[in-house]
């Protein structure tokens, strides 16, 4: 099978995902995508007429984020019209899936140059969301609800914490570690090679050139003052009959009723942010033809599903599956990136796989830096690559939970 190489990876800084508070919130999602696509072109002297496809991830494909964002962002970036584009949705896992599919197209010999990435502006999706119409629990599809009751993700996180015996102290410690590591990475400029500044599309003025979400002064004491959030969500009605998020959990796990331990709050859950990221992948033939220098190769990819009610538990089996495909063990991996959707996700991942904590989310995670849903997977792959180059490591494994009880995973090798 042919090799698929990562030539470059870049991303925007992550802006606070709230209108009136975030630096990026007034921009169009297409502009964020165009920003990283233009950077890939300019940084690599890329002839965009050679781009066979642009595979993009966006979870909420509605209104401004609808209409095939990958193609529209490429046109906005000034790409040659020959560069096609498609946009997909695997919820939070979209940004890993785009890279996996791009690699598959190249490894199969069907295409030579593919760009993968994603965009999510949570400042925008927060405006158009209707909490009374949970998208996975549409009252019009009671058949699916009966087969697989699906709840709000934070409620799932607390259910997992209860089942696994993971307490708030462990969750808060992981959150503090994430903030400390992110602060160190920023201070040492570890993200500087990948971050591209966002400028106003009309004036060209700088809008944002650094991470906006981190709270470097976070301590265990400061986190202890925060109230848990998802105990309140458990009582939220999702239909006219008064069915609640909690009812969805209890329908599948009745033994949890009256025993739920709520440990998650704003400080140990992923941050709401805006952002975009992109990676340039190419075949060996194209690399030789153009003289481009690969930074990494794709070793293996995998996808797996798990319980849709608990929703967040698939990263562990996904990691095991992709390791088996690659013929590697957990000890072979130098850098792990597991998305910190909630503290319990990363904590369970570390415990179940018996990992060395110093290898996991070395430069902080989404609790400190934020989680722009459709873009995060692509960001994490770029972050893992940067860290492999900085530390001299060989292999990086990247995975994350996704709604519906799924997880994609990918292993890259530094070249």
C-alpha positions in Angstrom: 0.0 0.0 0.0 1.2 3.5 -0.8 2.4 5.9 1.9 0.4 9.0 2.9 2.5 11.8 4.2 1.6 14.8 6.3 3.4 17.7 4.7 2.2 20.5 7.0 -0.4 21.3 9.7 -1.7 24.6 10.8 -4.6 26.1 12.8 -6.1 29.3 14.0 -5.8 30.3 17.7 -8.9 29.3 19.6 -11.2 32.2 20.4 -13.7 32.2 23.3 -16.9 30.9 21.8 -19.3 33.5 23.0 -20.7 36.5 21.1 -19.5 39.7 22.6 -16.6 38.0 24.4 -14.7 36.0 21.8 -12.4 37.7 19.3 -13.5 35.5 16.4 -17.2 35.4 17.1 -18.1 38.1 14.6 -16.5 36.3 11.7 -18.0 33.9 9.2 -17.1 30.3 9.6 -16.0 30.2 6.0 -13.3 32.8 6.8 -11.8 30.7 9.5 -11.5 27.8 7.1 -10.1 30.0 4.4 -7.5 31.3 6.8 -5.9 27.9 7.4 -6.3 26.9 3.8 -4.5 30.0 2.6 -1.8 29.4 5.1 -1.2 25.8 3.9 -0.9 27.2 0.3 1.4 30.0 1.2 3.6 28.1 3.6 4.2 25.3 1.1 4.2 27.1 -2.2 1.3 24.8 -3.1 -0.2 24.8 -6.6 -3.9 24.5 -5.5 -4.8 23.2 -9.0 -3.0 20.0 -7.8 -5.3 19.5 -4.8 -7.5 16.6 -5.6 -9.9 17.1 -2.8 -10.5 19.0 0.5 -12.2 16.9 3.1 -13.6 19.0 5.9 -15.2 18.4 9.2 -18.1 20.5 10.7 -20.5 19.1 13.2 -23.3 21.6 13.1 -23.9 21.9 9.4 -26.6 24.5 9.5 -27.1 28.0 8.1 -23.7 29.7 8.1 -21.9 26.4 8.8 -23.9 24.6 6.1 -23.5 24.4 2.3 -20.3 22.3 2.2 -18.0 24.5 4.2 -14.8 22.8 2.9 -15.5 23.8 -0.7 -16.7 27.3 0.2 -13.7 28.0 2.4 -11.4 26.9 -0.5 -13.1 29.3 -2.9 -12.9 32.0 -0.3 -9.2 31.3 0.2 -8.6 31.8 -3.6 -7.9 28.2 -4.4 -8.1 27.0 -8.0 -11.6 26.0 -8.8 -10.2 22.5 -9.7 -9.7 21.9 -5.9 -12.9 20.0 -5.0 -14.3 19.8 -1.5 -16.6 17.8 0.7 -17.8 18.3 4.3 -18.7 15.5 6.8 -20.0 15.1 10.3 -18.8 12.6 12.8 -19.7 15.0 15.6 -16.5 15.6 17.8 -14.6 13.0 15.8 -14.9 14.8 12.5 -11.5 16.4 12.4 -9.7 13.0 12.8 -12.0 11.3 10.3 -11.2 13.9 7.6 -7.5 13.1 8.0 -8.2 9.4 8.0 -10.2 9.6 4.8 -7.6 11.8 3.1 -4.9 9.3 4.0 -7.1 6.4 2.6 -7.5 8.2 -0.7 -3.8 8.6 -1.1 -2.8 5.2 0.2 -5.3 3.6 -2.2 -3.6 5.4 -5.1 -6.7 7.2 -6.1 -5.4 10.7 -5.3 -2.1 12.5 -4.7 -2.9 15.7 -2.8 -5.6 16.0 -0.3 -6.2 18.6 2.4 -8.1 17.6 5.6 -9.4 19.8 8.4 -12.4 21.3 10.0 -14.1 24.3 11.4 -16.5 25.0 14.2 -17.7 28.3 15.6 -19.4 27.5 18.8 -20.2 31.1 19.3 -22.5 30.7 16.3 -23.9 27.2 17.0 -24.7 28.3 20.5 -27.0 30.9 19.1 -28.9 28.6 16.8 -29.2 25.6 19.2 -32.6 24.8 20.6 -32.3 23.1 24.0 -35.9 22.0 23.7 -35.1 19.9 20.6 -32.1 17.7 21.4 -30.8 16.6 18.0 -30.2 13.0 19.0 -33.5 12.6 20.8 -36.0 13.8 18.3 -39.5 13.0 19.7 -40.4 12.1 16.1 -38.1 9.0 16.3 -39.3 7.2 19.4 -38.2 3.9 17.9 -34.5 5.0 18.1 -35.0 6.4 21.5 -36.4 3.1 22.7 -33.5 1.1 21.2 -30.7 3.5 22.2 -31.6 6.3 24.7 -29.1 9.1 24.2 -28.6 11.9 26.8 -26.7 15.1 27.1 -23.0 14.5 27.0 -22.2 16.0 30.4 -24.8 13.7 32.0 -23.0 10.8 30.3 -19.7 12.0 31.7 -21.1 12.0 35.3 -22.7 8.6 34.7 -19.3 7.2 33.7 -17.6 8.8 36.7 -20.2 7.2 38.9 -19.8 3.7 37.3 -16.0 3.9 37.3 -15.6 5.5 40.8 -13.8 8.5 39.5 -14.2 11.3 41.9 -14.2 15.1 41.6 -10.7 15.3 43.2 -9.2 13.3 40.3 -11.2 15.3 37.7 -10.1 18.6 39.2 -6.4 17.5 39.4 -6.5 16.6 35.7 -8.0 20.0 34.9 -5.3 21.8 36.8 -2.6 19.7 35.1 -4.1 20.6 31.7 -4.0 24.3 32.5 -0.4 24.1 33.8 0.8 22.2 30.8 -1.0 24.6 28.3 0.5 27.6 30.1 4.0 26.1 29.8 3.5 25.2 26.2 2.3 28.8 25.4 5.2 30.4 27.3 7.7 28.2 25.5 6.2 28.9 22.1 5.4 25.3 21.4 2.3 26.2 19.4 3.9 29.1 17.4 4.9 27.1 14.4 1.3 25.9 13.8 -0.8 28.9 14.8 -1.7 31.3 11.9 -3.1 34.7 12.7 -6.7 35.5 11.9 -7.2 38.8 10.1 -10.3 40.8 9.3 -11.4 39.8 5.7 -12.3 43.4 4.8 -9.5 45.5 6.5 -6.7 43.0 6.9 -6.3 44.1 10.6 -5.2 41.4 13.1 -8.2 39.8 14.9 -6.4 37.1 17.0 -3.0 35.6 17.0 -2.9 33.7 20.3 -5.0 31.3 22.4 -7.8 33.2 24.1 -9.4 30.6 26.3 -6.7 29.4 28.8 -6.9 30.3 32.5 -3.3 29.8 33.7 -4.1 30.8 37.3 -6.4 27.8 37.8 -5.8 25.9 41.1 -7.5 23.2 42.9 -8.8 25.8 45.4 -10.3 27.9 42.6 -11.9 24.9 41.0 -13.4 23.8 44.3 -15.6 27.0 44.3 -17.3 26.0 41.0 -20.7 24.4 41.1 -21.4 21.2 39.2 -23.5 21.7 36.1 -25.0 18.5 34.8 -27.1 17.6 37.9 -29.3 20.4 36.7 -29.3 19.1 33.1 -30.6 15.7 34.4 -33.9 17.3 35.2 -34.2 19.2 31.9 -37.3 18.2 29.9 -36.7 17.2 26.3 -40.3 16.7 25.1 -43.8 17.6 25.8 -44.3 14.6 28.0 -41.7 15.8 30.5 -39.1 13.2 29.6 -35.7 14.3 31.0 -32.1 13.8 30.1 -31.9 11.8 33.4 -34.7 9.5 32.1 -32.5 8.6 29.1 -29.7 7.3 31.4 -32.0 5.5 33.8 -33.8 3.8 30.9 -30.5 2.0 30.1 -28.9 2.1 33.6 -31.7 2.0 36.2 -29.3 1.1 38.9 -27.8 4.6 38.7 -31.1 6.3 39.8 -30.5 8.0 43.1 -26.8 7.2 43.0 -25.4 9.6 40.4 -22.3 11.4 41.5 -22.0 14.7 39.7 -18.4 15.8 39.4 -18.1 17.9 36.2 -18.3 21.7 36.0 -17.0 24.5 33.8 -13.4 24.0 35.0 -13.1 20.3 34.3 -15.0 20.2 31.0 -13.9 21.2 27.6 -14.0 24.9 26.7 -16.5 26.5 24.3 -14.4 28.0 21.5 -14.2 29.0 17.8 -11.4 27.6 15.6 -10.3 25.9 12.4 -7.4 23.6 11.4 -6.0 22.0 8.3 -3.4 19.4 7.2 -1.8 18.9 3.8 -1.3 15.3 2.9 0.4 14.0 -0.2 1.6 10.8 -1.9 5.2 9.7 -2.2 5.1 10.4 -5.9 3.9 13.9 -5.4 6.6 14.5 -2.8 9.3 13.4 -5.1 7.9 15.4 -8.0 7.7 18.7 -6.0 10.5 18.3 -3.5 8.2 18.8 -0.6 9.5 17.5 2.7 7.2 15.2 4.7 6.9 15.7 8.4 5.1 12.5 9.2 3.4 9.5 7.7 0.1 7.9 8.5 0.7 4.5 10.1 -2.9 3.3 10.9 -6.4 4.5 11.4 -9.4 3.0 13.0 -13.1 3.6 14.0 -15.2 2.0 16.6 -18.6 2.3 18.3 -19.6 1.8 21.9 -22.6 2.3 24.1 -24.6 5.4 22.7 -26.1 6.1 26.2 -22.8 6.5 28.0 -21.6 7.9 24.7 -18.0 8.8 25.7 -16.4 5.4 26.3 -15.2 4.5 22.8 -11.6 6.1 22.9 -10.1 3.1 24.8 -11.3 0.4 22.4 -10.5 2.7 19.5 -6.9 3.0 20.8 -6.6 -0.7 21.2 -7.9 -1.3 17.7 -5.6 1.1 16.0 -2.6 -0.2 18.0 -3.4 -3.7 16.8 -3.7 -2.5 13.2 -0.3 -0.8 13.5 1.4 -3.8 15.2 2.3 -1.6 18.1 1.8 -1.6 21.9 1.0 1.3 24.3 4.7 1.5 25.2 5.6 2.2 21.6 3.7 5.5 21.6 5.6 8.6 22.6 2.8 11.1 22.4 -0.9 10.6 23.2 -3.6 13.1 22.4 -7.0 12.3 24.0 -9.5 15.0 23.7 -10.6 16.3 27.1 -14.2 16.5 26.3 -14.7 16.0 30.0 -12.1 15.1 32.7 -13.5 11.6 33.1 -12.8 10.8 29.4 -9.1 11.4 29.7 -8.9 10.0 33.2 -10.5 6.7 32.2 -8.4 6.5 29.1 -5.2 6.8 31.2 -6.4 4.3 33.8 -7.7 1.7 31.4 -4.7 1.7 29.2 -2.3 2.0 32.2 -0.5 4.9 30.5 2.4 7.0 31.7 0.7 10.4 32.4 3.7 12.3 31.2 3.0 11.1 27.6 -0.7 12.1 27.6 -1.8 15.6 26.5 1.7 16.9 27.1 0.8 20.4 26.1 -2.6 20.6 27.8 -5.9 19.7 26.4 -9.4 21.0 25.8 -10.1 21.8 29.4 -7.5 24.5 29.1 -7.5 25.3 25.4 -11.1 24.6 24.2 -12.8 22.2 21.9 -14.1 23.6 18.5 -16.0 20.4 17.7 -15.4 19.7 14.0 -11.9 21.1 14.1 -10.5 19.6 17.3 -9.3 16.3 15.8 -7.3 18.0 13.2 -5.8 20.3 15.8 -4.8 17.4 18.0 -3.0 15.6 15.1 -1.0 18.8 14.4 -0.3 19.2 18.1 1.0 15.6 18.4 3.2 16.2 15.3 4.6 19.3 16.8 5.4 17.6 20.0 7.0 14.6 18.3 9.3 17.0 16.5 10.1 19.0 19.6 10.8 15.9 21.7 12.3 13.6 19.1 9.6 11.0 19.6 8.6 8.6 16.9 4.9 7.6 17.2 1.8 9.6 18.2 -1.7 8.3 18.8 -4.7 10.6 18.6 -8.3 9.7 19.5 -11.4 11.3 20.9 -15.0 10.5 21.9 -17.8 11.4 19.6 -21.6 11.7 20.1 -23.5 8.5 19.3 -20.9 6.5 21.2 -18.1 6.6 18.7 -14.4 7.2 18.4 -11.9 7.5 15.5 -8.2 7.0 16.2 -5.1 7.5 14.2 -1.4 6.8 14.6 1.3 8.9 13.0 5.0 8.5 12.7 7.5 11.3 12.6 9.6 11.3 9.5 
